[in-house]
Amino acid sequence: FRRVLFRSKILDGMLISNTCDYVNRENILIAPIYPFNYFKKRYKQSSYINDLKNNKIYDKFYLPGYRGNNDLVVDFPGVRCFCQQYSVLYGSSLA
């Protein structure tokens, strides 16, 4: 066996699994969510940003801000399977 060090951070996420799966199964699918400003800073090309806001970038999903919340982007290639036990340990608000 080799020891490997991974960088990790806690991110917001969107539940991709069905509600019935969340209630009845141990593992759930979660996609990471990033603030839209992250992409604005990273991709200064106006065409990419406009396409992102119009949901023309198909592996991302733009969510406009609502009731004072910031604009967000769901990153579908980042979907991961998590054990619900760990989501509870990190203070998940999924339940």
C-alpha positions as CSV (number, residue, x, y, z in Angstrom):
1,F,0.0,0.0,0.0
2,R,1.1,3.6,-0.6
3,R,0.1,6.6,1.4
4,V,-1.3,9.3,-0.7
5,L,-2.1,12.8,0.5
6,F,-5.2,14.5,-1.1
7,R,-6.1,18.1,-0.8
8,S,-9.7,18.4,0.3
9,K,-12.1,21.2,1.2
10,I,-15.8,21.3,2.2
11,L,-18.0,22.6,-0.6
12,D,-21.7,23.3,-1.0
13,G,-23.4,20.6,-3.1
14,M,-26.6,19.7,-4.8
15,L,-28.3,16.4,-4.2
16,I,-28.6,14.6,-7.5
17,S,-30.2,11.4,-6.1
18,N,-33.9,11.0,-5.9
19,T,-35.6,11.9,-2.7
20,C,-36.7,8.3,-2.2
21,D,-33.0,7.2,-2.6
22,Y,-31.9,9.7,0.0
23,V,-34.5,8.3,2.5
24,N,-33.9,4.6,1.7
25,R,-30.3,4.2,0.7
26,E,-27.0,4.5,2.4
27,N,-25.2,6.2,-0.6
28,I,-26.2,9.4,-2.4
29,L,-25.0,11.4,-5.3
30,I,-23.9,15.0,-4.8
31,A,-22.6,17.6,-7.3
32,P,-20.4,20.4,-6.1
33,I,-21.6,23.9,-6.3
34,Y,-19.3,26.9,-6.9
35,P,-20.0,30.6,-6.6
36,F,-20.6,32.1,-10.1
37,N,-17.8,34.7,-9.3
38,Y,-15.3,31.8,-9.3
39,F,-16.0,31.3,-13.0
40,K,-16.1,35.0,-13.8
41,K,-12.6,35.4,-12.4
42,R,-11.3,32.2,-14.0
43,Y,-12.8,32.6,-17.4
44,K,-12.7,36.3,-18.4
45,Q,-13.9,35.5,-21.9
46,S,-17.3,37.1,-22.1
47,S,-18.6,34.5,-24.5
48,Y,-17.9,31.6,-22.0
49,I,-19.5,33.6,-19.2
50,N,-22.6,34.4,-21.3
51,D,-22.9,30.8,-22.4
52,L,-22.6,29.7,-18.8
53,K,-25.4,32.1,-17.7
54,N,-27.6,30.8,-20.6
55,N,-26.9,27.2,-19.6
56,K,-25.2,26.5,-23.0
57,I,-22.2,24.9,-21.2
58,Y,-23.7,21.4,-20.8
59,D,-21.6,20.1,-18.0
60,K,-22.4,23.0,-15.8
61,F,-25.8,24.4,-14.5
62,Y,-26.2,28.1,-13.7
63,L,-28.5,29.0,-10.9
64,P,-29.3,32.7,-10.6
65,G,-29.3,34.3,-7.2
66,Y,-32.6,34.2,-5.3
67,R,-33.7,36.3,-2.4
68,G,-30.3,37.8,-1.7
69,N,-28.3,34.6,-2.4
70,N,-25.4,34.7,-4.8
71,D,-25.5,33.2,-8.3
72,L,-24.2,29.6,-8.3
73,V,-22.9,27.0,-10.8
74,V,-23.4,23.3,-10.4
75,D,-20.4,21.3,-11.7
76,F,-21.8,17.9,-13.0
77,P,-18.4,16.3,-13.8
78,G,-17.7,16.6,-10.1
79,V,-20.6,14.4,-9.1
80,R,-19.5,12.0,-6.4
81,C,-21.1,9.2,-4.4
82,F,-21.2,9.8,-0.6
83,C,-22.2,7.8,2.3
84,Q,-25.0,9.6,4.1
85,Q,-23.3,8.9,7.4
86,Y,-20.5,11.3,6.4
87,S,-22.9,14.0,5.1
88,V,-24.5,14.1,8.6
89,L,-21.0,14.3,10.3
90,Y,-20.2,17.5,8.3
91,G,-23.4,19.3,9.2
92,S,-25.3,18.6,6.1
93,S,-28.7,20.4,5.7
94,L,-30.0,17.7,3.3
95,A,-32.4,16.2,5.8
